[in-house]
Amino acid sequence: MVLEYAADGNLRENLKINFNNINWLQKLHNLWRLSERLRDIHKLGIVHQDFHPGNILSFNFKNNMWISDFGLSKLIRANPNNPEKKNIVGVLPYIAPEVLSGDEEYTKAADVYSYGIITYEMITGFPPYPDIPHDEDLAIKICNGLRPKIPFHTPKLITRVIMRCWDARVTNRPTFEELEDKLFKYYFDYRDYLDEGKNIDSEIVLQIKKAEEFSANQESTNATTTTTTTPLNYQTHPQAIYTSRLNFSKLPKPKNEENFERELEELTKSFSHINTNDDIDEF
């Protein structure tokens, strides 16, 4: 088998080394392209089942990304009577809670959950739950609503995308058709603003400008004598494992954290003033 060499490696290593060089235009582009890749996979009736940054490769992350490692993938509804269908294999922080608990068979919505965790990682640069063991206790907490903490200065439209993707209520998650359509708009609104000064009143443009102002203030406050970009600095627990492995059993039925649904509803209401061309209510 001969494959194209992915010179830039996988997304996790790229984020760790280059995150400080990735601007908002690049983030939106990568999120849009990744949703497009998953949309195409789902159109073929395939679920990935092992979707995490180690399986996202590129020869140049500024241009495009490719999804790899389909060893656990399957056709939707294939072998419904397979006695091993409840086996859970994957990277724990990216596995949907309904799959962890055995409450539901792996579906397209479970890939959407993984995409939500990856989106968090692409926006913040940090992997999920790096400072704690990836064990059964973490699996229980995820089923009980634990999610990574989204920084408050993240554009609220992106926060809403992430929260909808990792909602414990499976039917509330968007499809990749919805995600691709929305992220396409966000990317081109912001690109046209940068290139041609258009869309100055676009909600995503306004929110990114605020996020950039916050980051600039933080950099000014924490200025050091060096101006070189350094890799992200975080400690990883020795039992925080980001490779596919283990299976858990007898986990609780999935639910959201206490304030999750209220916060998501408030986010939705905060965009109710956006005109119908933005289709926010449909998303």
Disulfide bonds with the S-S distance in Angstrom:
none
